[in-house]
Amino acid sequence: KKAVVFYNLIGNDAAFPPREISALCRELHPRLECRLMRHYEDAGEQVTLQDLHDYCRIDHNNNKPSDTNTNRRRQRRRVTYLHSKGSYHSQKENHIWRRIMTDAALHPSCLDPPPSPAPYNGNNNGTSSSSSSSSSCDVCSAQFYIKYAIMFPGNMWTADCTYVRTLLPPLTDGAYERRKEASIERYLTLRLWKSLDATLDTDNAEHFGLGRYMWEHWVASSPHVRPCEVHGMEVGPLMLLGKDPKGRTFGPEYYDWGMAPRRIDANLGGLRNARLRLEHNPNASFREYYYLPGNLVKWFTLYGPEGVPSQDSWVWRVFPQGERWKELVGRDGENAVEEMVKASGPRFRSAFVSEDVRATSDTSSQLFHDDDGVLSLSDPPLVVFYQITFPPNKKEKALAVVKSQFDVLSLGQFDNESGAFDQNRKILLYYTITGGSMREIDIVSSLCKEKSDRITCRQRGIHDAEGVYGENFHHLHAFCNAKPSYNVVHITNRVDDRLATKIKAITSAVTSTMCLPSEESCNVCGAEFYPLPFLHFTGNMFSASCGYVNKLMSPSAFENAMTDVAGAALVAEVKETYTTKLFPLGARILGSYQHSIEHWIGAHPDLKPCDVAPTSTAKLDATILDQMKLSSRAPAPRRGSASPIYLADKSDWEERESRSRKKRTISLREYYYLAGNILRWMRLYEKLPDANSWVWEWFPDGQLWEAAARTSGENAVHVVANQLSEQLALEKRLAEQLAIKKT
């Protein structure tokens, strides 16, 4: 038989001239032909896998009879994939492994699998009395594993073209890479909210199949793969590396072809004895990423409806809780994981009503034209949007906050020039209530009537669900669309318990004349502005110009986008693109789902913040008037870098943050500095702050980041990291040279 090796050459092409390679192949066997496809200066396994996929794929657009016959033969062909394992790390272990993997992929039982028994049914010998044709094996290699990834270690194999064509192409449109990362994003987001977990292993780019490791996962990425292997069960990973504990050396006697998976309990790494923690915990096994949930998320994300395993698939037999998942998938198909999460009462939710519900209520800008008369007065009222929330177990506390805020509003607007409240300044109050009973709703209505000489109330929505506390932002956004020349204030009674003593002061601050925004110097003002762990105002209360608000995404669209950004950040942390030394990545800090509303006002790259609260702590027993007299407006940030409510340990925060700023290996890739902000700005608005923005001065190495971001966008983190590596290497060489001179 004639054999053709199609190969790609990556790197130094001068070391491997095509003529010499062809001569070497003919020397090995007169009917062995080697053909160079392409030379790449820099590439990975994906370029050759794409060539392999192209070879197997039928060209449906070409109807030439000769080509059709060729394609039919190719469908029946088996193709072998090999690579020069260890070319970048020339070690004895890699040489041994490469040779064993090559021999396995080219073993006669892989090239032409024998008539095979039925798929493995759970017995360690993998045998069955029923047999089928050799086509029951789609991919053959040395060994096949299902933990902690479904893969052939070493990534050398022989596969049937009929199976290969069903896989996503490795490079075309970038779909495989994009969807593979999306599947990990989805899992990490579900884990963030405690819906899924991973007990068997820590976050691991290799086992997740991220970066260069995703190509090792490619050939077995379909749930319909029917794998087989040629190594016997006694052959483990250590023998392949020449490190067998019993001192055995791999030889022909260890070949034992069989359908896989057979290595049900064998692990490729992972945490020691972690499986024992799951054995007697069926619910934990049911939610374990490295069992079926993670694989289902991957299959559904990669292949959609085609990613649903068949009812007789081996996956239901070999993974714990397989029958339970089989039932769910049989009922819900590709939506099985999402439906399971919904049924389990997830902690995450939207902060907004559904689009269907919103369609039945009026949140359009037309709604505000009824107030054109009062808004067009020579001394128009202060426009305030008020989100009133009544949590189920804190209604009395929430009601007390509402009453105190109405008391503040009824005082009028604090005027910093006179140092007094201007009681002639009226308030136009648009409010939304979530979670309140008729009692709380009636009390709010009574407060409006009681204060009606100074406050004009407009009720804009009442929602039974306490969790839809983002709806008022839709009204605020719609108002600004209708009245772009106005300013708006947002206040809420939904604040962290640690801010309870400051609620009246914050309300007074954002409604004061000191906090009136302007497009030129300060387009959003609050009592306190903090840039860490994200750009935000204390209590999520602020005064903003409608010109700035109109640049923002609609609040519900922002929620969806921020949830996607949060997933991307979680994946980037696993890939070590970012460091997260200052804070752990959490749902609130990332702005995932309902927490997005705390990020909304500060997320645009055109933000020009200022704040008015005194930088020294005011006495808690001081009157509102005394506290306001201590306030003054100034560009922000001007106080501590992080809000105290996000600090688990406040005692040494300033020292820790200072160290992080000075240590460039941290500061240049720290998510909470410019790395994460650039990711958000580019994903959300495809825009960077202007050259004169405060961000380039306040965050570490701002000028370096700005230059990199202008040319590379969100990929600037890689540019900066490379520059840092080069600089550190240079500094190390100079230090060594200096040490030699001193010696």
RAQUIRA-V869283 format. One record per residue. N is the residue number from 1. RES is the residue in three letters. PHI is phi in whole degrees, -180 to 180 (999 if undefined). D_LAST is the distance of its C-alpha to the last C-alpha in Angstrom with 2 decimals. Layout:
n res phi d_last
N RES PHI D_LAST
N RES PHI D_LAST
//
This chain:
n res phi d_last
1 LYS 999 66.84
2 LYS -96 64.62
3 ALA -127 61.37
4 VAL -122 59.40
5 VAL -106 55.78
6 PHE -92 55.03
7 TYR -133 51.29
8 ASN -107 48.88
9 LEU -115 45.56
10 ILE -120 42.63
11 GLY 103 39.45
12 ASN -74 38.82
13 ASP -75 42.37
14 ALA -65 41.37
15 ALA -76 40.36
16 PHE -134 43.90
17 PRO -60 46.55
18 PRO -54 49.95
19 ARG -63 51.63
20 GLU -67 49.28
21 ILE -65 49.72
22 SER -62 53.51
23 ALA -64 53.51
24 LEU -62 51.52
25 CYS -63 54.03
26 ARG -65 57.00
27 GLU -66 55.43
28 LEU -68 55.20
29 HIS -160 58.85
30 PRO -62 61.26
31 ARG -106 62.51
32 LEU -97 59.11
33 GLU -114 58.40
34 CYS -116 55.15
35 ARG -123 55.31
36 LEU -75 52.44
37 MET -87 53.41
38 ARG -149 50.54
39 HIS -112 46.92
40 TYR -124 44.72
41 GLU -68 41.26
42 ASP -150 40.79
43 ALA -166 43.32
44 GLY -131 44.08
45 GLU -63 46.86
46 GLN -62 49.36
47 VAL -68 50.03
48 THR -77 51.29
49 LEU -63 53.15
50 GLN -65 54.90
51 ASP -61 55.95
52 LEU -63 57.30
53 HIS -64 59.20
54 ASP -60 60.62
55 TYR -62 61.80
56 CYS -81 63.68
57 ARG -74 65.11
58 ILE -77 68.69
59 ASP -90 69.29
60 HIS -70 72.39
61 ASN -90 72.74
62 ASN -116 73.35
63 ASN -103 76.82
64 LYS -63 76.86
65 PRO -55 78.50
66 SER -65 76.03
67 ASP -68 73.08
68 THR -63 74.85
69 ASN -63 75.28
70 THR -61 71.64
71 ASN -66 70.66
72 ARG -65 72.99
73 ARG -65 71.40
74 ARG -66 67.95
75 GLN -59 69.12
76 ARG -86 69.94
77 ARG -76 66.73
78 ARG -110 63.75
79 VAL -118 60.32
80 THR -111 57.06
81 TYR -114 53.69
82 LEU -131 50.49
83 HIS -151 46.87
84 SER -86 43.70
85 LYS -51 42.37
86 GLY 88 38.65
87 SER -66 37.91
88 TYR -94 34.99
89 HIS -134 33.95
90 SER -77 34.46
91 GLN -130 34.87
92 LYS -57 37.31
93 GLU -59 39.17
94 ASN -67 39.79
95 HIS -64 41.04
96 ILE -64 43.49
97 TRP -63 44.65
98 ARG -59 45.14
99 ARG -68 47.31
100 ILE -67 49.39
101 MET -65 49.92
102 THR -64 50.97
103 ASP -60 53.37
104 ALA -68 54.87
105 ALA -63 55.50
106 LEU -100 57.16
107 HIS -64 59.06
108 PRO -51 62.81
109 SER -72 63.56
110 CYS -87 61.40
111 LEU -67 62.69
112 ASP -143 66.27
113 PRO -56 66.53
114 PRO -69 69.43
115 PRO -52 72.33
116 SER -108 70.74
117 PRO -71 71.93
118 ALA -63 72.20
119 PRO -54 69.06
120 TYR -53 67.42
121 ASN -112 69.57
122 GLY 112 67.39
123 ASN -84 67.97
124 ASN -62 64.90
125 ASN -85 66.42
126 GLY 65 66.97
127 THR -101 70.37
128 SER -153 73.65
129 SER -75 77.10
130 SER -88 77.48
131 SER -127 75.81
132 SER -141 75.37
133 SER -71 74.31
134 SER -65 70.83
135 SER -69 70.33
136 SER -72 69.73
137 CYS -106 66.03
138 ASP -85 64.29
139 VAL -137 60.71
140 CYS -128 59.51
141 SER -153 56.07
142 ALA -65 54.50
143 GLN -144 54.67
144 PHE -128 55.86
145 TYR -125 54.78
146 ILE -117 56.15
147 LYS -133 53.48
148 TYR -103 51.39
149 ALA -159 52.35
150 ILE -83 55.21
151 MET -165 53.37
152 PHE -104 52.76
153 PRO -57 49.18
154 GLY 94 47.35
155 ASN 57 49.71
156 MET -126 51.37
157 TRP -163 55.14
158 THR -122 58.52
159 ALA -134 60.86
160 ASP -83 64.39
161 CYS -61 64.72
162 THR -63 67.52
163 TYR -79 65.07
164 VAL -56 62.14
165 ARG -68 64.32
166 THR -81 64.95
167 LEU -82 61.28
168 LEU -62 59.82
169 PRO -62 58.16
170 PRO -61 54.38
171 LEU -116 53.86
172 THR -54 57.23
173 ASP 65 57.48
174 GLY 67 54.46
175 ALA -65 57.04
176 TYR -63 55.43
177 GLU -62 52.00
178 ARG -64 53.63
179 ARG -73 56.09
180 LYS -62 53.60
181 GLU -65 51.43
182 ALA -62 54.64
183 SER -67 55.62
184 ILE -72 52.37
185 GLU -58 52.82
186 ARG -65 56.31
187 TYR -62 55.27
188 LEU -62 52.42
189 THR -68 54.89
190 LEU -66 57.46
191 ARG -70 54.91
192 LEU -54 53.88
193 TRP -100 57.52
194 LYS 67 57.81
195 SER -85 60.28
196 LEU -130 58.14
197 ASP -151 55.22
198 ALA -136 52.70
199 THR -87 52.51
200 LEU -75 51.37
201 ASP -158 47.98
202 THR -79 45.60
203 ASP -59 45.25
204 ASN -145 44.02
205 ALA -60 43.74
206 GLU -67 44.28
207 HIS -76 47.45
208 PHE -74 48.68
209 GLY 77 48.28
210 LEU -107 46.20
211 GLY 62 43.98
212 ARG -67 43.48
213 TYR -75 45.16
214 MET -65 48.52
215 TRP -76 49.15
216 GLU -72 49.16
217 HIS -92 51.92
218 TRP -62 53.97
219 VAL -66 56.25
220 ALA -107 57.40
221 SER -79 57.62
222 SER -92 61.44
223 PRO -69 63.45
224 HIS -96 65.81
225 VAL -63 63.38
226 ARG -115 64.84
227 PRO -88 61.89
228 CYS -141 61.90
229 GLU -145 59.30
230 VAL -111 59.14
231 HIS -87 56.95
232 GLY -70 58.72
233 MET -67 58.24
234 GLU -80 56.18
235 VAL -88 53.39
236 GLY -111 50.76
237 PRO -58 47.49
238 LEU -67 45.42
239 MET -64 47.43
240 LEU -66 46.73
241 LEU -97 42.99
242 GLY 74 43.42
243 LYS -126 42.81
244 ASP -61 46.36
245 PRO -60 46.55
246 LYS -94 49.29
247 GLY 75 47.39
248 ARG -79 49.92
249 THR -111 49.21
250 PHE -64 51.07
251 GLY -150 54.01
252 PRO -57 57.43
253 GLU -66 59.05
254 TYR -95 57.34
255 TYR -78 59.10
256 ASP -157 61.86
257 TRP -62 62.94
258 GLY -170 64.41
259 MET -70 64.94
260 ALA -117 62.37
261 PRO -83 61.29
262 ARG -112 61.34
263 ARG -92 58.03
264 ILE -63 59.43
265 ASP -101 57.30
266 ALA -78 54.16
267 ASN -120 51.16
268 LEU -100 48.27
269 GLY 90 45.85
270 GLY 92 46.87
271 LEU -84 46.85
272 ARG -62 47.68
273 ASN 61 51.34
274 ALA -64 51.92
275 ARG -62 55.12
276 LEU -65 56.64
277 ARG -73 56.61
278 LEU -102 58.84
279 GLU -57 61.26
280 HIS -110 63.62
281 ASN -132 63.10
282 PRO -61 65.13
283 ASN -69 64.62
284 ALA -67 60.83
285 SER -63 61.15
286 PHE -64 63.44
287 ARG -107 60.74
288 GLU -77 57.72
289 TYR -56 55.85
290 TYR -78 54.85
291 TYR -98 58.52
292 LEU -76 61.22
293 PRO -55 60.59
294 GLY -64 57.30
295 ASN -69 58.74
296 LEU -65 61.90
297 VAL -58 60.03
298 LYS -63 58.07
299 TRP -63 61.22
300 PHE -66 63.27
301 THR -71 60.59
302 LEU -72 59.94
303 TYR -121 63.53
304 GLY 61 65.88
305 PRO -59 69.29
306 GLU -73 68.24
307 GLY -90 65.52
308 VAL -84 68.09
309 PRO -62 68.11
310 SER -68 71.52
311 GLN -67 73.53
312 ASP -103 73.14
313 SER -65 69.38
314 TRP -67 67.20
315 VAL -65 65.05
316 TRP -71 67.75
317 ARG -84 67.89
318 VAL -96 64.26
319 PHE -99 62.85
320 PRO -57 63.80
321 GLN 61 66.49
322 GLY -63 67.39
323 GLU -66 71.12
324 ARG -65 70.64
325 TRP -71 68.54
326 LYS -59 70.93
327 GLU -64 73.77
328 LEU -66 71.91
329 VAL -68 70.85
330 GLY -61 74.39
331 ARG -87 75.67
332 ASP -110 73.07
333 GLY 58 71.45
334 GLU -68 68.21
335 ASN -97 68.62
336 ALA -60 68.55
337 VAL -66 65.18
338 GLU -64 66.00
339 GLU -68 69.45
340 MET -61 68.02
341 VAL -62 65.66
342 LYS -61 68.58
343 ALA -67 70.80
344 SER -88 68.22
345 GLY 70 68.23
346 PRO -66 64.79
347 ARG -77 62.94
348 PHE -89 62.31
349 ARG -163 65.09
350 SER -85 65.79
351 ALA -86 66.18
352 PHE -131 69.07
353 VAL -71 72.52
354 SER -68 73.12
355 GLU -62 74.02
356 ASP -64 77.54
357 VAL -68 77.97
358 ARG -63 76.54
359 ALA -64 79.00
360 THR -90 81.83
361 SER -120 80.53
362 ASP -99 80.04
363 THR -116 76.47
364 SER -77 77.15
365 SER -65 76.82
366 GLN -61 80.66
367 LEU -60 80.76
368 PHE -92 79.56
369 HIS -70 82.13
370 ASP -63 84.58
371 ASP -101 82.62
372 ASP -57 82.65
373 GLY -62 85.11
374 VAL -69 83.13
375 LEU -74 79.84
376 SER -94 81.37
377 LEU -63 82.45
378 SER -62 81.25
379 ASP -121 79.39
380 PRO -68 78.40
381 PRO -71 77.33
382 LEU -77 73.77
383 VAL -90 73.30
384 VAL -123 71.80
385 PHE -106 71.22
386 TYR -124 71.32
387 GLN -94 70.34
388 ILE -109 72.15
389 THR -123 71.17
390 PHE -122 72.81
391 PRO -62 70.74
392 PRO -54 73.08
393 ASN -101 71.89
394 LYS -135 71.07
395 LYS -66 74.12
396 GLU -67 75.02
397 LYS -64 71.53
398 ALA -64 71.44
399 LEU -67 74.87
400 ALA -63 73.81
401 VAL -65 70.95
402 VAL -59 73.45
403 LYS -62 75.77
404 SER -67 73.01
405 GLN -71 71.89
406 PHE -64 75.52
407 ASP -62 75.74
408 VAL -65 72.75
409 LEU -63 74.18
410 SER -71 77.54
411 LEU -72 76.03
412 GLY 96 75.44
413 GLN -100 72.31
414 PHE -71 70.10
415 ASP -106 69.94
416 ASN -71 66.88
417 GLU -71 68.61
418 SER -87 71.49
419 GLY 70 69.52
420 ALA -145 72.36
421 PHE -81 73.56
422 ASP -87 75.79
423 GLN -77 78.66
424 ASN -86 80.32
425 ARG -81 77.58
426 LYS -83 78.85
427 ILE -117 76.86
428 LEU -102 77.64
429 LEU -108 76.35
430 TYR -98 76.00
431 TYR -126 75.39
432 THR -129 74.96
433 ILE -115 75.52
434 THR -127 74.03
435 GLY 82 74.97
436 GLY -87 77.65
437 SER -84 81.06
438 MET -60 84.22
439 ARG -62 83.77
440 GLU -66 80.36
441 ILE -62 81.55
442 ASP -66 84.63
443 ILE -65 82.62
444 VAL -62 80.41
445 SER -62 83.61
446 SER -67 85.07
447 LEU -62 82.01
448 CYS -62 82.42
449 LYS -68 86.07
450 GLU -63 85.37
451 LYS -104 82.79
452 SER -64 84.62
453 ASP -70 85.21
454 ARG -123 81.49
455 ILE -124 80.21
456 THR -101 81.72
457 CYS -95 80.79
458 ARG -133 80.69
459 GLN -78 80.21
460 ARG -115 78.34
461 GLY 161 78.19
462 ILE -130 78.75
463 HIS -126 77.02
464 ASP -63 77.64
465 ALA -75 74.14
466 GLU -65 71.73
467 GLY -78 68.81
468 VAL -90 69.83
469 TYR -84 68.45
470 GLY -99 67.06
471 GLU -60 70.49
472 ASN -65 70.58
473 PHE -65 67.65
474 HIS -63 69.92
475 HIS -66 72.49
476 LEU -61 69.95
477 HIS -64 68.67
478 ALA -66 72.27
479 PHE -60 73.15
480 CYS -66 70.35
481 ASN -63 71.50
482 ALA -83 74.94
483 LYS -129 73.87
484 PRO -65 70.65
485 SER -91 70.95
486 TYR -91 71.01
487 ASN -111 68.45
488 VAL -134 68.51
489 VAL -117 67.41
490 HIS -119 66.56
491 ILE -131 66.95
492 THR -154 67.31
493 ASN -94 68.23
494 ARG -92 65.93
495 VAL -131 62.80
496 ASP -59 60.31
497 ASP -55 61.74
498 ARG -71 58.82
499 LEU -101 60.14
500 ALA -56 63.70
501 THR -75 63.46
502 LYS -108 62.20
503 ILE -62 64.73
504 LYS -69 67.10
505 ALA -67 64.35
506 ILE -66 62.87
507 THR -62 66.38
508 SER -64 67.07
509 ALA -64 63.77
510 VAL -74 64.21
511 THR -98 67.84
512 SER -82 67.18
513 THR -67 67.32
514 MET -60 63.66
515 CYS -98 62.88
516 LEU -66 64.94
517 PRO -79 62.72
518 SER -145 62.48
519 GLU -68 61.24
520 GLU -75 59.17
521 SER -114 56.93
522 CYS -151 57.58
523 ASN -94 59.46
524 VAL -141 59.06
525 CYS -127 59.15
526 GLY -143 58.94
527 ALA -66 58.64
528 GLU -140 54.95
529 PHE -115 52.70
530 TYR -130 49.58
531 PRO -86 47.23
532 LEU -124 46.02
533 PRO -79 46.64
534 PHE -149 48.88
535 LEU -74 50.54
536 HIS -155 53.53
537 PHE -110 55.84
538 THR -53 56.68
539 GLY 75 59.80
540 ASN 56 59.97
541 MET -115 62.24
542 PHE -162 61.95
543 SER -120 63.79
544 ALA -136 63.24
545 SER -79 64.65
546 CYS -66 66.73
547 GLY -59 65.00
548 TYR -74 61.79
549 VAL -58 63.63
550 ASN -70 65.25
551 LYS -82 61.87
552 LEU -82 61.36
553 MET -64 62.42
554 SER -60 65.50
555 PRO -55 64.49
556 SER -72 65.61
557 ALA -65 63.92
558 PHE -63 60.76
559 GLU -59 61.03
560 ASN -63 61.15
561 ALA -67 58.26
562 MET -68 56.08
563 THR -64 56.79
564 ASP -67 55.55
565 VAL -63 52.40
566 ALA -60 51.80
567 GLY -62 52.07
568 ALA -64 49.61
569 ALA -66 47.11
570 LEU -64 47.52
571 VAL -66 46.90
572 ALA -62 43.84
573 GLU -67 42.40
574 VAL -63 42.92
575 LYS -77 41.26
576 GLU 62 38.31
577 THR -69 38.99
578 TYR -118 38.94
579 THR -101 37.41
580 THR -135 39.84
581 LYS -81 37.75
582 LEU -79 39.98
583 PHE -145 43.34
584 PRO -74 44.75
585 LEU -72 46.91
586 GLY -126 50.50
587 ALA -61 53.87
588 ARG -71 54.31
589 ILE -65 50.85
590 LEU -81 51.26
591 GLY 75 54.80
592 SER -82 56.40
593 TYR 51 60.23
594 GLN -64 61.90
595 HIS -78 58.69
596 SER -62 58.49
597 ILE -66 60.75
598 GLU -74 58.07
599 HIS -98 55.86
600 TRP -56 58.61
601 ILE -70 58.71
602 GLY -102 54.95
603 ALA -87 54.14
604 HIS -83 54.86
605 PRO -67 52.06
606 ASP -89 54.32
607 LEU -60 54.24
608 LYS -124 54.08
609 PRO -86 54.13
610 CYS -145 55.06
611 ASP -143 56.06
612 VAL -128 58.11
613 ALA -67 57.57
614 PRO -63 56.05
615 THR -74 52.33
616 SER -92 53.16
617 THR -70 55.29
618 ALA -78 58.99
619 LYS -67 61.17
620 LEU -67 62.88
621 ASP -92 66.21
622 ALA -72 66.18
623 THR -72 68.90
624 ILE -59 68.22
625 LEU -62 69.13
626 ASP -64 66.64
627 GLN -65 63.86
628 MET -67 64.68
629 LYS -66 64.64
630 LEU -83 61.02
631 SER -85 60.16
632 SER -157 58.90
633 ARG -85 57.99
634 ALA -157 54.51
635 PRO -60 52.47
636 ALA -115 50.63
637 PRO -81 48.25
638 ARG -141 47.92
639 ARG -122 47.74
640 GLY -51 45.66
641 SER -69 44.41
642 ALA -123 46.28
643 SER -65 49.83
644 PRO -57 50.10
645 ILE -70 52.54
646 TYR -99 49.81
647 LEU -101 47.38
648 ALA -68 47.75
649 ASP -130 45.43
650 LYS -84 45.52
651 SER -59 43.64
652 ASP -120 40.08
653 TRP -59 40.91
654 GLU -60 39.55
655 GLU -67 36.18
656 ARG -65 36.07
657 GLU -67 37.14
658 SER -64 34.63
659 ARG -64 31.79
660 SER -65 33.26
661 ARG -65 33.39
662 LYS -81 29.76
663 LYS -88 28.51
664 ARG -67 29.05
665 THR -64 29.14
666 ILE -96 32.29
667 SER -62 33.77
668 LEU -74 33.87
669 ARG -121 35.90
670 GLU -70 37.72
671 TYR -57 41.42
672 TYR -81 42.56
673 TYR -94 40.71
674 LEU -75 41.41
675 ALA -57 41.09
676 GLY -72 44.29
677 ASN -65 46.12
678 ILE -65 45.67
679 LEU -56 46.98
680 ARG -67 50.04
681 TRP -59 50.71
682 MET -73 50.64
683 ARG -69 52.65
684 LEU -84 55.20
685 TYR -126 55.66
686 GLU 50 53.67
687 LYS -153 52.40
688 LEU -110 49.34
689 PRO -61 49.45
690 ASP -62 49.90
691 ALA -62 46.98
692 ASN -94 47.88
693 SER -67 48.13
694 TRP -62 46.62
695 VAL -65 44.82
696 TRP -72 42.15
697 GLU -91 41.27
698 TRP -80 41.59
699 PHE -79 39.79
700 PRO -59 35.99
701 ASP 54 34.80
702 GLY -59 38.42
703 GLN -67 37.89
704 LEU -63 35.75
705 TRP -65 38.42
706 GLU -61 41.26
707 ALA -61 39.98
708 ALA -69 39.49
709 ALA -70 42.83
710 ARG -62 44.78
711 THR -99 43.98
712 SER -121 43.61
713 GLY 59 45.78
714 GLU -68 45.22
715 ASN -80 42.73
716 ALA -58 40.37
717 VAL -59 38.51
718 HIS -72 37.29
719 VAL -62 36.29
720 VAL -64 34.36
721 ALA -63 32.70
722 ASN -65 31.60
723 GLN -63 30.24
724 LEU -64 28.35
725 SER -60 26.89
726 GLU -64 25.78
727 GLN -66 24.28
728 LEU -64 22.40
729 ALA -64 21.10
730 LEU -64 19.96
731 GLU -62 18.29
732 LYS -66 16.49
733 ARG -64 15.29
734 LEU -64 14.18
735 ALA -64 12.30
736 GLU -65 10.54
737 GLN -64 9.86
738 LEU -64 8.65
739 ALA -64 6.20
740 ILE -65 5.04
741 LYS -62 5.38
742 LYS -64 3.80
743 THR -64 0.00
//
